[in-house]
Amino acid sequence: MQLDIDFDSIEQIFSNAWEQGRDFLFESEVYKLLAKSGSETFPRTRLIKRGTRIADDELVAIPGKKIVLKIVSPYIVHKTEVGGVRVVDNEPDKIRSAVRRMFYEVPERYAAGLARAQGGLPVHYQGLTGDALTAAVSRDVKGVLQVQYMPPDSAAFGNELIVGLRHTREFGTILSAGLGGTDTALYAKRFRKGQAIVAASPAMCTGERFFRLYRKTISYRKLAGLTRGQRRIVTDEQLAECFESFIRIGNTYCRENPGAVFIIDELEINPFAFTDFLMVPLDGMCRFSKQKKTAPKRPVAKIDNLLHPVRMGIIGVSSTRKNFGRIILDNVLAQGFDPENLVIFKKGMTQFQGIDCLPDLAALENSGKGKLDLFIVAVGADQVPDLVEDIIEKDAAHAVMLIAGGLGETPDSRDRAEQVVEEICAARIRPDIDGGPVFIGANCMGVISLPGNFDTWFIPKEKLPKNGSCPRSCCKAAMISQSGAFMLHRSHQCPQLAPAYMISMGNQTDLTIGDMMTYFKESDQVDVIAVYAEGFNDLDGLAFCRAVRDAVLAGKEVVFYKAGRTPEGKAATSSHTASIAGDYMVCESCVSQAGAIVARTFNEFQALMLLAETLNTKIIHGNRLAAVSGAGFEAVGMADSIQSDDFTMEFARFGNKTVTDVRSVLAAKGLDRLVTISNPLDISPAADDQVHGDIAEILCRDPGVDAVILSVDPMSPAMQTLDTDPEDRFCMHHKGAILDRLTHLNNTSETPIVAVVDGGRLYDPLRDALIAGCIPVFKVCDGAVAALSLYIQGRLRVNAVCMSKEEGVIHD
């Protein structure tokens, strides 16, 4: 897309403001910025300063019968509410009168509003009340801006557009667009998800791709004349060019650009109106800052030492009681790690349980055995800073696991946490130790690495027995969780998941969630990556999204859950892991657009991970579902679950051959008079294993079917669904039973198959056996449909990401 953006002039606009001591642009300067960025239409303006006498002919020099007057202050953002925007006749006396009133009335109204604000005063005005506050507000008023009045084609709802850039701590610069005007925030809150406002990262988007997102909004339908009584007032090309311009500006003046002198913290046009197929900005604001020095990069390659260590050391093992260090030692050995390659740091002992002991790191240095791949630190938080310094100075390990809790999570421990961070950052620029070790934690529950043959979780084996009941080889998975407890509970409640790696990130003192995703995106050890996040470090959300995109382009699947979706949730996550929860809407938009499948609940996270592990090799062509059940309530429940704000599925229309073949199967069992062939298909409780299996196979062959859900009624007397049966009538292990039929079908068909076994614990063996055959199983039909629909939506989004890459739409 050809755009003429004058970055030199834009840079000069920022420089002039900065030299005047401003970190914001006046509205007139925002319009100049737009003009230099390729904007086709921008209004003429003049600034009237307090006490300035302007001749009549100059006062009305801006053309038009009316003129817009706007108060100019860096702190009065919402001008309309305080009388800061007025439209008057373009006559000298009318203009002078309105300007004089605004200089007095606007500060009074704004100050009164600040005094009533529930959240307290902005920092700039704290400590001021009454006349002192009003005077301070008045001093900050720089003048009144005269703006050319350009009447819009329509004043109807939805005919204004907001477009903005905003710097976020976690994801960097974000572009958003949607319904504009004074009620933008209300629209975003009250409309269905993605209907009022859409957002994306300019670093991972183009104007054309963002326009595709925007086309799905109500805003686009209004502007394009696609609603009743509307006519088109802007072209698609204008909108795409506008978005492309904002994206290029956003990618130039951002934290991620090391060459940027200035950073746009916020640039917003609210609204763009439309006059005779021209996009006209009616209000604009911009805040900016200077570029900051970036932290040195972490040596992410050393994560391999963390996950696949040859030599391992542990400090904090008690010889008299089962403390955390001792439990970790037991679990490491129980997982099969070679004790010959293990060393315990403990004074006064040369061996413990047949394992060599050393008194300190100096002894390791003198032993001649070389540095450790992984050093597990299970001592108190107060000992960690000095130990970290010693590890770095002696270059003792490639990777360090900080188990200690309470480091940085409470006010009295933050100094210790900051000391640790400073020591680690200082090591990053030291070539003599190759950037120092990588650290995972603190407040880290540990890591389970099946390929690395170790388990450092401090959970006794009696509390968390190892699962061996559900072996399968569908694919290999990694679970990365900021909360160790979340991962612990998911693995215990859903042992069939059994990922190859389970990594507790803790407080992300050093290694981040983005680092782990960056490592696993190229790992041949995993096909599925599941992530639970509470908050990202600075710009790590963007790094995470880039790694997600690379992972899905490499054929991997990513399942994601983000905690902190509400103000209360944000507060809880901050107190839990010393991380700051960001804007959930931005996070969800960026992560899903990168190609991850986003879960909305904990149960959904488990379900999506199971689907990803079992359906990873299946081909997803579309969202046409075939559903079969043996009970009427399940057919209704599945029909009620195919749509939500997050996905839209449709029931497939069966082809003529499919209908004929299904009718033949039913007729052979005398069921044709009981069953109406429709979708969902209720085949009645009298249907046996053969009917279930044959119909599932027919549906998998139908080219109009993209996925099949088969709900088995395990208590039906016609079904063989029991693990043990004295009379051998209902045994699920018979050849020709539903277990045998579905397993064979799943191995020979590319169509995704999901089973539902709605019954109690008696039918757990059937569920486990199906999952062992790489068939995802659910206990309730509506949950199965919702999870599969969300999964398919995510896979289709991945397909779109891959197509965009092929078309050159995605930035590298």
C-alpha positions in Angstrom: 0.0 0.0 0.0 1.5 3.3 -1.1 1.5 6.0 1.6 3.4 9.3 1.7 4.4 9.7 5.3 6.8 12.5 6.2 8.5 11.1 9.3 11.1 14.0 9.4 8.3 16.5 9.8 6.5 14.4 12.3 9.7 14.1 14.3 10.1 17.9 14.2 6.6 18.3 15.6 7.5 16.2 18.6 10.9 17.9 19.0 9.3 21.4 19.0 6.8 20.4 21.7 9.5 18.7 23.8 11.8 21.8 23.6 8.8 23.8 25.0 8.6 21.4 28.0 5.5 19.6 26.7 5.0 15.8 26.5 1.7 16.4 24.6 0.6 17.9 21.3 -1.9 20.6 21.0 -4.9 19.6 18.9 -3.7 21.8 16.0 -0.4 19.9 16.1 -2.2 16.6 16.0 -3.9 17.8 12.8 -0.4 18.7 11.4 0.8 15.2 12.3 -2.2 13.7 10.5 -1.4 15.9 7.5 2.2 14.6 7.4 1.0 11.0 7.7 -1.1 10.9 4.6 -4.4 12.1 5.9 -6.4 13.6 3.0 -8.6 16.0 5.0 -7.7 18.1 8.1 -9.4 21.2 9.3 -7.8 24.7 9.3 -7.1 26.0 12.8 -6.0 29.1 14.8 -5.0 29.3 18.5 -6.5 32.2 20.5 -4.4 32.9 23.6 -5.8 34.6 26.7 -5.5 38.4 26.4 -4.6 38.3 22.6 -6.4 40.9 20.5 -7.2 39.7 17.0 -8.6 41.9 14.3 -12.1 41.1 13.0 -10.9 40.0 9.5 -8.3 37.6 11.0 -10.8 36.3 13.5 -13.1 35.1 10.7 -10.4 34.1 8.2 -11.3 30.4 8.6 -14.1 29.8 6.0 -17.6 28.7 6.8 -20.8 30.0 8.3 -19.9 28.4 11.7 -16.8 27.9 13.6 -15.8 25.4 16.3 -14.2 26.6 19.5 -12.2 24.1 21.7 -10.5 24.7 25.0 -6.8 23.8 24.9 -5.3 22.2 28.1 -3.1 19.1 28.5 -5.3 17.9 31.3 -8.8 18.5 30.0 -9.3 15.5 27.8 -13.1 15.2 27.7 -13.9 18.7 26.7 -17.5 18.4 25.9 -18.6 17.5 29.4 -17.2 20.8 30.8 -18.3 23.1 28.0 -15.0 23.0 26.3 -16.4 22.6 22.8 -18.8 25.1 21.3 -20.1 25.7 17.8 -20.9 29.4 17.1 -21.6 31.6 14.1 -18.5 32.7 12.3 -18.9 36.3 13.4 -16.3 38.4 15.3 -18.6 39.3 18.2 -20.0 35.8 18.6 -16.5 34.3 18.6 -15.1 36.8 21.2 -18.1 36.4 23.5 -17.8 32.6 23.4 -14.1 32.6 24.0 -14.3 34.9 27.0 -17.0 32.7 28.6 -14.9 29.5 28.0 -11.8 31.0 29.6 -13.8 31.3 32.9 -16.5 28.7 32.8 -14.5 25.7 31.6 -11.9 25.8 34.5 -14.7 26.3 37.0 -16.7 23.3 35.7 -13.6 21.1 35.4 -12.4 21.9 38.9 -15.9 21.2 40.3 -15.8 17.8 38.5 -12.4 17.0 40.0 -13.7 17.8 43.5 -16.5 15.3 43.0 -14.4 12.6 41.5 -14.5 9.3 43.4 -11.0 8.3 42.5 -9.4 11.5 43.8 -7.5 14.2 42.0 -5.0 13.7 39.3 -1.4 14.0 40.5 -1.0 17.4 39.0 -3.8 18.8 41.1 -3.5 16.9 44.3 -3.5 19.0 47.5 -5.6 21.8 45.9 -9.2 22.6 46.6 -11.7 25.4 46.0 -10.3 28.6 44.3 -6.8 27.3 44.4 -7.8 24.3 42.3 -9.8 26.4 39.8 -6.8 28.8 39.5 -4.4 25.9 38.8 -6.7 24.5 36.1 -7.1 28.0 34.6 -3.3 28.5 34.5 -3.0 25.2 32.5 -5.4 26.5 29.8 -3.2 27.4 26.8 -6.0 29.1 24.9 -9.0 28.4 22.7 -8.6 26.7 19.4 -10.6 27.9 16.4 -11.4 24.9 14.2 -13.0 24.9 10.7 -16.5 23.6 11.0 -17.0 20.7 8.5 -20.6 19.3 8.9 -20.8 15.5 8.6 -23.0 13.8 6.0 -25.0 12.3 8.8 -25.6 12.7 12.5 -27.2 9.3 12.9 -25.9 6.8 15.4 -22.7 5.0 14.3 -21.5 7.5 11.7 -18.4 8.5 13.7 -15.2 6.5 13.9 -12.6 6.4 16.6 -9.0 5.4 15.7 -6.2 5.4 18.2 -2.8 4.2 19.2 -2.0 3.4 22.8 1.2 2.2 24.4 0.6 -0.7 26.8 3.2 -2.0 29.3 2.8 -5.7 28.3 2.0 -5.6 24.5 3.6 -2.3 23.4 1.7 -0.2 20.9 -1.9 -1.2 20.3 -4.1 0.1 17.4 -7.9 0.2 18.1 -10.8 1.4 16.0 -14.6 1.3 16.2 -17.7 3.3 17.1 -16.6 6.9 17.8 -18.1 9.8 19.6 -18.7 10.7 23.3 -20.2 7.3 24.1 -17.3 5.2 22.8 -16.6 3.7 26.2 -20.2 2.8 26.7 -20.4 1.1 23.3 -17.3 -1.0 24.1 -18.8 -2.1 27.4 -22.4 -2.8 26.3 -22.0 -4.2 22.8 -21.1 -7.9 22.1 -17.4 -8.7 22.0 -15.7 -7.3 18.9 -18.8 -5.4 17.7 -18.0 -1.9 19.0 -14.2 -1.8 19.1 -11.4 -4.0 17.7 -7.7 -3.9 18.6 -4.5 -5.4 17.3 -0.7 -5.0 17.6 0.7 -2.9 14.8 3.9 -5.0 15.1 2.0 -8.1 14.0 -0.5 -6.5 11.6 -1.0 -4.5 8.4 -3.6 -2.0 7.4 -5.3 -4.5 5.2 -5.4 -7.2 7.9 -6.7 -4.8 10.5 -9.4 -3.7 8.1 -10.5 -7.4 7.9 -11.0 -7.3 11.7 -12.8 -4.0 11.5 -15.2 -5.3 8.8 -16.8 -7.5 11.5 -17.9 -4.5 13.6 -21.2 -2.6 13.8 -19.2 0.5 13.0 -18.2 -0.8 9.6 -21.7 -1.9 8.8 -22.9 1.6 9.5 -20.2 3.5 7.6 -20.5 1.1 4.6 -24.3 1.6 4.4 -25.1 -2.1 5.2 -27.9 -1.3 7.7 -31.4 -0.3 7.0 -31.8 3.3 6.0 -28.1 3.9 5.7 -25.9 4.8 2.7 -22.2 4.3 2.3 -20.2 7.4 3.4 -16.6 6.2 3.1 -14.7 3.7 0.9 -13.0 0.5 2.1 -9.8 1.8 0.6 -9.9 5.0 2.7 -10.4 3.0 5.9 -7.6 0.6 5.0 -5.2 3.5 4.2 -6.1 5.2 7.5 -5.3 2.0 9.5 -2.1 1.5 7.5 -1.0 5.0 8.3 -1.6 4.6 12.0 0.2 1.2 12.0 3.3 2.7 10.3 3.4 5.6 12.8 2.8 3.2 15.6 5.7 0.9 14.5 8.0 3.9 14.2 7.3 5.7 17.5 7.2 2.7 19.8 9.3 1.1 22.6 10.2 -1.8 20.4 11.9 0.4 17.9 15.4 1.1 19.3 15.9 3.8 16.7 12.9 5.8 17.9 13.7 9.1 19.7 10.1 9.7 20.7 7.5 7.2 21.8 3.7 7.8 21.2 2.1 6.9 24.5 -1.4 7.8 23.1 -2.7 9.1 19.8 -6.4 9.3 19.4 -8.8 10.7 16.9 -12.3 10.7 18.3 -14.1 11.1 16.1 -13.4 10.9 12.4 -16.6 12.3 10.8 -17.4 12.0 7.1 -18.2 14.8 4.7 -18.7 14.0 1.0 -16.6 10.9 1.1 -13.8 12.7 3.1 -12.5 11.5 6.5 -12.5 14.5 8.7 -10.9 14.5 12.2 -13.1 16.4 14.6 -11.0 15.9 17.8 -7.5 14.7 18.4 -5.0 14.2 21.3 -1.5 12.9 21.5 0.8 12.2 24.5 4.4 11.2 24.0 7.7 10.5 25.8 11.4 9.9 25.2 12.7 6.4 24.4 14.1 4.5 27.3 17.1 2.2 27.5 16.1 -1.4 26.9 17.2 -4.2 29.2 19.8 -6.6 27.9 18.4 -9.8 26.3 18.3 -13.0 28.3 20.2 -16.1 27.0 17.1 -18.0 26.2 19.1 -20.9 24.7 20.1 -21.9 28.2 16.5 -23.0 28.9 17.7 -26.2 27.3 20.1 -26.7 30.2 17.1 -26.0 32.6 14.8 -28.6 30.9 17.4 -31.3 30.0 20.2 -31.1 32.6 23.1 -33.5 32.6 24.5 -32.2 35.9 22.2 -31.0 38.7 22.7 -29.4 42.1 20.4 -28.9 45.0 20.8 -26.7 48.1 18.4 -26.7 51.0 18.0 -30.5 51.5 17.4 -31.4 55.2 18.9 -34.6 56.5 16.4 -34.9 59.4 13.0 -33.9 58.0 11.0 -33.8 54.8 11.4 -30.1 54.0 10.9 -28.8 50.4 14.5 -29.5 49.4 14.2 -33.1 50.6 10.9 -33.7 48.8 12.4 -32.2 45.7 15.4 -34.6 46.0 13.1 -37.6 46.4 11.0 -36.6 43.4 14.1 -36.0 41.2 15.4 -39.4 41.9 12.0 -41.1 41.6 11.6 -39.6 38.1 14.8 -41.4 37.0 17.5 -38.7 37.2 21.0 -40.3 37.4 22.3 -39.8 41.0 25.8 -39.9 39.7 25.1 -36.6 38.1 23.6 -35.0 41.2 25.3 -33.0 43.9 23.9 -31.7 47.2 25.3 -28.6 48.8 25.4 -29.2 52.5 28.0 -28.5 55.0 29.4 -31.2 57.3 28.5 -34.1 55.0 30.3 -35.8 52.2 27.4 -38.0 51.1 23.7 -38.2 51.7 21.7 -41.2 50.5 24.6 -42.2 48.3 24.8 -38.7 46.7 27.9 -36.6 46.8 27.7 -33.5 49.0 29.8 -30.3 48.8 30.0 -27.6 51.4 29.6 -24.6 49.1 30.1 -23.4 45.5 33.8 -22.8 46.0 34.1 -26.6 46.5 32.3 -27.1 43.2 34.7 -24.8 41.5 37.6 -26.7 42.9 36.1 -30.2 42.2 37.1 -30.0 38.5 33.7 -31.5 37.4 32.6 -28.3 35.6 29.5 -26.1 36.1 26.0 -27.3 36.7 23.4 -27.4 34.1 20.7 -26.8 36.7 21.0 -25.5 40.3 17.9 -25.8 42.4 17.7 -23.3 45.2 15.4 -24.4 48.0 16.5 -22.1 50.8 14.7 -19.2 52.5 14.1 -15.9 50.6 16.5 -14.0 52.9 19.4 -16.2 51.7 18.7 -15.9 48.0 20.3 -12.5 47.2 23.8 -13.5 48.5 23.5 -17.0 46.9 22.5 -15.5 43.5 25.6 -13.2 43.7 27.8 -16.2 44.5 26.3 -18.3 41.7 27.0 -15.5 39.2 30.5 -14.7 40.4 31.6 -18.3 40.3 29.8 -19.0 37.1 28.5 -22.1 38.8 25.4 -23.0 36.6 23.8 -22.5 33.3 20.3 -22.3 34.8 19.0 -21.7 38.3 15.6 -22.6 39.8 14.5 -20.3 42.6 11.9 -22.2 44.7 11.7 -19.6 47.5 8.3 -18.0 48.0 7.7 -14.5 49.4 10.5 -12.9 47.3 9.0 -9.7 46.1 5.5 -10.6 47.0 5.3 -8.6 50.3 6.5 -5.0 51.0 9.3 -6.1 53.2 10.7 -8.6 50.6 10.7 -6.2 47.6 14.2 -4.8 48.4 15.6 -8.4 48.3 13.8 -9.0 45.0 15.1 -5.8 43.5 18.6 -6.8 44.6 18.3 -10.2 42.9 17.1 -8.5 39.6 19.9 -6.0 39.7 22.5 -8.8 40.1 21.0 -10.8 37.2 20.8 -7.8 34.9 24.4 -6.9 35.7 25.4 -10.4 34.6 23.7 -10.1 31.3 26.4 -7.7 29.9 29.3 -9.8 31.1 31.0 -11.7 28.2 33.3 -13.6 30.6 30.3 -15.6 31.9 28.3 -15.6 28.6 25.5 -13.4 30.1 25.3 -15.5 33.3 22.7 -18.2 34.1 19.0 -18.0 33.4 16.8 -18.0 36.5 13.3 -19.4 36.8 11.1 -18.2 39.7 11.1 -17.0 42.4 8.0 -18.4 44.1 8.4 -21.3 41.7 6.9 -24.7 42.4 9.4 -26.3 40.1 9.6 -28.2 36.8 8.6 -31.6 35.6 10.5 -32.6 32.5 9.9 -36.2 31.3 12.5 -35.9 28.5 14.9 -34.5 31.2 14.1 -37.3 33.7 13.4 -35.1 36.6 10.6 -33.7 38.8 11.4 -30.8 41.1 7.9 -30.2 42.4 7.8 -30.1 46.1 4.7 -32.2 46.3 5.1 -35.6 48.2 4.4 -38.6 45.9 1.7 -39.7 48.4 -0.2 -36.5 47.6 0.3 -36.6 43.8 0.8 -40.2 42.5 2.2 -40.5 39.1 -0.4 -41.3 36.4 0.2 -44.3 34.3 -3.3 -45.3 33.5 -3.8 -43.4 30.3 -0.7 -43.9 28.0 -1.0 -42.5 24.5 1.1 -41.1 21.7 -1.2 -38.6 20.1 1.3 -35.7 20.6 3.6 -34.2 23.1 2.6 -31.2 25.2 4.1 -28.5 27.4 2.2 -26.7 30.1 3.6 -23.3 31.2 1.9 -21.8 34.2 2.6 -18.7 36.2 0.8 -20.4 39.1 2.2 -23.7 40.2 -1.0 -24.4 42.1 -3.0 -24.0 38.9 -0.9 -26.5 37.1 -0.9 -28.9 40.1 -4.7 -28.9 40.3 -5.2 -29.3 36.6 -2.9 -32.2 36.4 -4.6 -34.0 39.3 -8.1 -33.3 38.1 -7.3 -34.2 34.5 -4.5 -36.8 34.6 -5.2 -37.8 31.0 -3.4 -34.6 29.9 0.0 -35.8 31.0 2.2 -33.2 29.3 5.9 -33.9 28.7 6.9 -30.6 30.4 5.1 -28.9 33.3 6.8 -25.6 34.1 6.0 -23.3 37.0 7.2 -19.8 36.1 6.6 -18.0 39.5 7.3 -14.3 39.6 9.3 -14.1 36.4 12.2 -12.6 38.1 14.3 -13.4 35.1 12.9 -15.9 32.6 9.4 -14.9 31.3 6.5 -16.6 29.8 7.5 -15.1 26.5 11.0 -16.7 26.8 9.5 -20.1 27.4 7.2 -19.7 24.3 10.2 -18.6 22.3 12.1 -21.7 23.3 9.2 -24.2 22.7 8.2 -22.7 19.4 11.2 -24.4 17.8 11.4 -27.5 20.0 10.8 -30.8 18.3 9.8 -32.2 21.8 6.3 -30.6 21.8 3.3 -30.2 19.4 1.0 -28.5 21.9 1.8 -25.6 24.3 -0.7 -24.7 27.0 -0.2 -21.5 29.0 -1.7 -20.0 32.1 -0.7 -16.4 32.6 -1.5 -13.8 35.2 0.6 -11.0 33.9 3.4 -10.3 31.5 6.6 -8.4 32.2 7.3 -5.2 30.2 6.7 -5.9 26.5 6.8 -9.6 27.1 3.2 -9.9 26.0 4.3 -8.8 22.5 7.3 -11.2 22.6 4.9 -14.0 23.6 2.5 -13.2 20.7 5.3 -13.2 18.2 6.5 -16.6 19.5 2.9 -17.9 19.4 2.6 -16.8 15.8 5.9 -18.6 14.9 4.8 -21.7 16.8 1.5 -22.0 14.9 3.2 -21.3 11.6 5.4 -24.3 12.5 2.3 -26.5 13.0 2.1 -26.3 16.8 -1.1 -25.5 18.7 -1.2 -23.0 21.6 -3.9 -23.0 24.3 -4.0 -19.9 26.5 -5.8 -18.7 29.6 -5.3 -15.2 31.0 -6.3 -14.4 34.6 -7.2 -10.9 35.7 -10.2 -10.2 33.4 -11.9 -7.9 36.0 -10.6 -5.2 38.3 -11.0 -7.6 41.2 -9.1 -10.3 39.2 -6.3 -7.9 38.4 -5.9 -7.1 42.1 -5.8 -10.7 43.0 -3.2 -11.6 40.4 -1.0 -8.7 41.4 -1.0 -9.8 45.0 -0.4 -13.4 44.1 2.7 -13.3 41.9 4.0 -9.7 42.1 2.9 -9.2 38.4 0.6 -6.6 37.0 -2.4 -7.8 35.1 -3.0 -5.8 32.0 -5.9 -4.9 29.8 -7.7 -8.3 29.2 -9.3 -7.1 25.9 -5.9 -6.2 24.5 -4.4 -9.4 25.7 -7.2 -11.6 24.3 -7.1 -9.8 20.9 -3.4 -10.0 20.5 -3.0 -13.6 21.6 -5.9 -14.9 19.6 -4.8 -13.0 16.5 -1.4 -14.5 16.9 -3.0 -17.9 16.6 -3.6 -19.1 20.2 -6.9 -20.7 21.2 -8.1 -18.7 24.2 -10.0 -20.4 27.0 -12.6 -18.5 29.1 -12.7 -20.8 32.1 -10.4 -23.3 33.9 -12.6 -26.2 32.7 -12.4 -24.9 29.2 -8.6 -24.7 29.4 -8.5 -28.4 30.3 -10.9 -29.2 27.5 -9.0 -27.2 24.9 -5.7 -28.7 25.9 -7.2 -32.2 25.6 -8.6 -31.4 22.2 -5.3 -29.9 21.1 -3.4 -33.0 22.2 -5.8 -35.5 20.6 -6.9 -33.6 17.4 -3.5 -32.1 16.5 -3.1 -34.2 13.4 -6.7 -33.8 12.2 -7.5 -31.5 9.3 -10.0 -28.6 10.0 -11.7 -27.4 6.9 -14.6 -25.4 8.3 -17.1 -25.1 11.1 -19.8 -27.5 10.0 -20.7 -29.9 12.8 -22.5 -33.2 12.8 -23.9 -34.3 16.2 -25.3 -37.7 17.2 -26.9 -38.6 20.5 -29.0 -41.3 22.0 -31.1 -39.0 24.1 -33.4 -36.1 23.1 -32.1 -33.8 25.8 -28.6 -34.1 24.4 -29.7 -33.2 20.9 -31.3 -30.0 22.3 -28.3 -29.2 24.5 -25.9 -29.5 21.6 -28.1 -27.3 19.4 -28.1 -24.7 22.2 -24.3 -24.6 22.4 -23.1 -23.9 18.9 -23.0 -20.1 19.2 -21.5 -17.5 21.6 -19.7 -14.2 21.5 -16.5 -16.2 20.9 -17.5 -18.6 18.2 -20.1 -19.4 15.7 -20.6 -23.0 14.5 -23.3 -24.4 12.2 -24.9 -27.8 11.9 -23.9 -29.4 8.6 -26.4 -30.2 5.9 -26.1 -33.9 5.2 -25.6 -34.9 1.6 -28.1 -37.1 -0.2 -25.8 -40.2 0.0 -25.3 -39.6 3.7 -29.1 -39.5 4.4 -29.6 -42.7 2.3 -26.8 -44.5 4.1 -27.9 -43.5 7.6 -31.5 -44.5 6.8 -30.2 -47.9 5.7 -28.3 -48.4 9.0 -31.3 -47.5 11.0 -33.6 -49.7 8.9 -31.4 -52.7 9.4 -32.0 -52.4 13.2 -35.7 -51.5 12.9 -35.0 -47.9 14.1 -36.0 -46.1 10.9 -39.6 -45.6 12.2 -38.3 -44.1 15.5 -35.7 -41.7 14.1 -36.1 -38.6 12.0 -32.9 -37.9 10.1 -31.8 -34.4 11.1 -28.8 -32.6 12.6 -28.4 -33.1 15.6 -29.4 -36.7 15.0 -31.2 -38.5 17.9 -30.8 -42.2 17.2 -32.7 -43.3 20.3 -31.4 -45.4 23.3 -32.2 -48.6 21.4 -29.2 -48.0 19.0 -26.4 -50.4 19.7 -22.6 -50.1 19.2 -22.8 -51.0 15.5 -25.4 -48.3 14.8 -23.3 -45.7 16.6 -20.1 -46.7 14.8 -21.6 -47.0 11.4 -23.3 -43.7 11.5 -20.2 -42.0 12.8 -18.2 -43.4 9.9 -20.9 -42.3 7.4 -20.8 -38.7 8.8 -17.0 -38.7 8.6 -17.2 -39.5 4.9 -19.6 -36.6 4.2 -17.6 -33.8 2.5 -20.1 -31.3 4.1 -19.1 -32.3 7.6 -16.0 -30.8 9.3 -16.3 -32.5 12.7 -18.4 -35.2 14.4 -19.6 -35.3 18.0 -20.9 -38.7 19.1 -22.7 -38.9 22.4 -22.8 -42.5 23.7 -25.5 -43.4 26.2 -23.4 -45.6 28.5 -26.3 -46.9 30.5 -28.3 -48.1 27.4 -28.8 -51.9 27.5 -27.9 -51.9 23.9 -24.4 -50.6 24.5 -21.2 -52.4 25.5 -19.6 -49.8 27.9 -18.4 -51.6 31.0 -14.8 -52.5 31.9 -15.8 -55.6 33.9 -19.0 -57.5 33.4 -19.6 -60.9 35.0 -22.1 -61.9 32.4 -20.0 -60.5 29.6 -22.9 -58.8 27.9 -21.8 -55.2 28.3 -18.0 -55.6 28.1 -16.4 -52.7 26.3 -13.4 -54.8 25.2 -15.4 -56.9 22.7 -14.4 -56.7 19.1 -17.2 -54.6 17.5 -17.9 -52.7 20.7 -18.0 -48.9 20.5 -14.5 -48.6 21.9 -13.1 -50.8 19.1 -15.2 -49.1 16.4 -14.4 -45.5 17.4 -10.7 -46.2 17.8 -10.5 -47.8 14.4 -12.5 -44.9 12.8 -10.3 -42.3 14.5 -7.2 -44.0 13.2 -8.4 -44.1 9.6 -10.4 -40.8 9.2 -9.0 -37.2 9.0 -12.3 -35.8 10.3 -12.1 -34.8 14.0 -14.2 -37.1 16.2 -15.3 -36.1 19.8 -17.1 -38.5 22.1 -19.4 -37.8 25.0 -19.9 -40.4 27.7 -22.4 -38.9 30.1 -22.3 -41.2 33.2 -20.7 -41.6 36.6 -17.4 -43.1 37.7 -18.5 -46.6 36.5 -17.7 -45.4 33.0 -14.3 -43.8 33.7 -12.5 -46.9 32.2 -14.4 -46.3 28.9 -13.5 -42.7 28.9 -9.8 -43.4 29.7 -9.6 -46.1 27.0 -11.1 -43.7 24.3 -8.7 -41.0 25.3 -5.8 -43.5 25.2 -6.9 -44.0 21.6 -6.5 -40.3 21.0 -10.3 -39.6 21.0 -11.2 -36.6 23.2 -14.0 -37.5 25.6 -16.4 -35.3 27.6 -18.9 -36.0 30.3 -21.5 -33.5 29.2 -22.6 -32.8 25.7 -23.0 -29.0 25.8 -19.5 -28.6 27.2 -18.2 -30.8 24.4 -19.9 -28.7 21.7 -18.7 -25.4 23.2 -15.1 -26.6 23.6 -15.0 -28.1 20.2 -16.5 -25.0 18.6 -14.0 -22.8 20.3 -11.2 -25.1 19.3 -12.3 -25.2 15.7 -12.6 -21.4 15.6 -9.1 -21.2 16.9 -7.8 -23.7 14.3 -9.5 -21.8 11.5 -7.9 -18.6 12.8 -4.5 -20.4 12.6 -5.4 -21.3 9.0 -6.0 -17.6 8.3 -2.6 -16.7 9.9 -0.8 -19.2 7.7 -2.6 -17.9 4.6 -1.7 -14.3 5.6 1.9 -15.4 5.9 1.9 -17.0 2.4 0.3 -13.8 1.1 3.0 -11.7 2.7 0.5 -9.9 4.9 2.2 -10.7 8.2 5.3 -8.8 9.3 8.4 -10.8 10.0 
